Amino acid sequence: MRSSCALAHPQPAKLVPSTVCPEDGSLTVLCPNCGCKDSKVVDSRSFEDGTSIKRRRECLECGTRFTTFERREEEPVMIAKRDGHVEPFDHSKLLKSLLTATAKRNIPLHDLETLVDSVENDIRFKYRGPIPSSMLGDQVLIRLRDLDKVAYVRFASVYKDFKDLDEFNTELKKLSEKNADPED
């Protein structure tokens, strides 16, 4: 399991270093205040729909309380690009693309992060092996269409690589037709 720590209120969250314990080789989280490796768990809760555990810890040396998050290690989702090379799915790269597509639109960051998480979860659990980038793009477009039509067109114009105005207008017609048919 990976662990990352964040200081509790009032200071902003920051990552706390971890170290390998020399006695048994286990990963130990260091206190963000004094660097001590000994802490006790004060409270544990399921987090992020049960995919992680949030633990409140207390340093046995100085008494500072801090939070750690534990997530299971998952194999990366691999994306097969158009040119044939394969690369791991990059959550932040997709989020950045969506931020560009939604620039000057009133869409909360949380909604975009939820969209990216939804796409990643779908492709992770529905498909095996490298996923074609076209399938990834289609999954994004399906969700964007419901979230914001302008962002949909902006994202589609880059993703589908429109060569001219006719291709762009064809996509707008498809979007208009889907709006007219709410069951699609």
N, C-alpha and C positions, 0 to 999 in steps of 0.2 A: 504494500500500500504506500501511496505517496502521502506525505503530510506537509501542510503549510500552515503557518501560524500568523495570526494577526493580533496586534495589541487591541485590547478592549478600549472602550470610551475612556477618556476624552481625546486621546491622540488618534490621528488617522491610521488606518490599517497599514501595516508594513510586513514584509516577509521576514520571518525569523529563521536564522540558520539552523540546520540540523547537522549532526555529526554521527559518525559510526562509532559505536561503543567498543572500546578495545577488548573488553572482557568476553563479550558474546557475539560481536559483529552486528548487533541490531542497530537500527536507525534511531537516534535519540534527538528529541527536540530540545533546543537550548532555550532558557529563559530569556525573553527579550530585554529584561532589565539588567540582570547580573551575569548571564551566560551559563548559569548552572544547568547541568543536565538532569537533575533530579526534580521531578514534579509529580503531583498526584492529580488524578481526574476527579473533579468536583461534580460535573454533570455531563451527561452524554445524551444527544438527541439525533434522531434520524433527520436528514437534511436533503434538499433537492430531490423530492419524490422518492426517497429511500435509496438513492444512488451514492450517498455519502453520509458520514457521521460527523457531527459538530460536537467537539468536546471542550468544556471549560476546564482549564488546568490551573493549579496553584503551585508556584515554585516553592520547594521545601526549604530553600536557603533564604530568600528575601520576602516571600509571601505575595509576590506579584501574581495577579491572575491574568491569564491570556487564553485565547481561543485557538484550537487547531481544527483543521478539516481533514478528514481521511476519505480518499476515493479509491475505488478499485482501479488497478492498472488495466487499461483496455488496449487491444491491438488497434493501431491507427486505421481509420478508414482510408483506403487508397483510391485515388482518382486517376483514371486513364484520360490523359489530355488528347486533344485533337491531333497533335503531332506525333502521338504514339508513346511519349514518355509517361511514366507513372509517378505520382507524388502523393504524399500524405494530405488528407483533407486539412485545410488551414482555416480554423474558425475565425481568426482575426482578419484573414484576407477576404472572406465572404462578407463579414461585417463591414469592412472598409468599403467594399463595392456597394453594399446596401446604403451606407451613409452617403456615398456619392450620389446614388440614385434618388435618395430622399432629401438631398440638400434643399434647404429653404421650404421644406414641407413640415407640417406640424405633426411629426411622428415621433413619439417618445423612444428613446434609446432602448428602453426595456422591451418594447414591442419588437424591435429589430433583433435584439439578443434572443428573444423567445422564438422568433422566426428561424434564426440560424440553428438554435438548439433543436427545434422541431425537424428541420431538414436533416441535420446530422443524425438524430435518433432514427428517423425513417430509413435513411440509407444504411445505417449501421445494422438495423434489425431485419430489414426486408431483403437485402442483397448480400451475396458473398463474393469475394474477390474484388478486383479493381472495378469501380463504378465509372462508367463513361461520364465525362464532364457534361455531356449533353443531358444526361439524366439528372445530374445535380442541378443544372440550370433550369430544367423543366420544373423540378420540385420547388425551386425558388420562385419561379414565375407564377405557379399555381397559388402560392401563398401571397405573393405581392399583389396579384389581381384582386384578392379580397381585402387587402390592407389599404392600398392606395393606387389608383389607376395611373396617375402621372408617374409615380415611381416605377410602376410596371413597365410603362412605355420607355422610360429612360433606361432601365435595366435591360429590357429586351433589345433596345437599339444597339447596345454594346455586345450583349450575349449572342444575339442572332447575327451580328455584323452586317447590318443593312447596307447594301451597296448603293441604293438610290432611293429617291422619294417614293417610288412605286412600292417597293418592299415595305417601307415604313407605313404607307397608307393601307396596304393589305393587312398589316398587323393591327392597325387602328380599327379596321372593319371587323376583324375577328373579335377584338375586345368589345366593340359595340354590340355585336351579335350575342356574345356571351352575357352582356349586361341585360339584353332584351330577354334572354332565356335564363331566369334565375335558378333553374334546376340543374344547370350544367356546372 
